[in-house]
Amino acid sequence: MSSIDKEFFLKYPEPIYEGGIQAMDMIIFEKRTVRRE
């Protein structure tokens, strides 16, 4: 997990629900890759 953008989805004009739970914060993941030559 790289960071969390608090209340990101609360700025949308309509609420977003996933599995009956309202989306509020955006969780940002980061994956580092290894370049093979």
Protein Blocks (a to p, Z undefined) as FASTA:
>chain_A
ZZdcehklmmpmbdcdeehiacfbdcdddddddddZZ
